């Protein structure tokens, strides 16, 4: 259950990090509410998960999901370049997340 909550927390990090751009410095109400809500829920879930998983593992997975997710959103929806070097780097982040999870016990 903790791993599922951690994945959800990571996906919520993607929501708030990708949505941050659309708040225009928190001057737009609805995007700001979405971003702040996702941020609060993401951190709440992370703090809950850390009770049962090692903090370093949980944080690495959480931040890795966020980083990879935001880059993918940038490529797919924001028109950012999908160069071989960027895609290779994303692959390395995913490999690192999997490694941290697999070797956490």
Buried (B, 14 or more C-beta within 10 A) or exposed (E): EBEEBBBBBBBBBBBBBBBBEEBEEEEEEEBBEBBBBBBEBBBEBBEBBBEEBEEEBBBBBBBBBBBBBBBBBBBEEEEBEEEEEBEEBBEEBBEEBEEBBEEEE
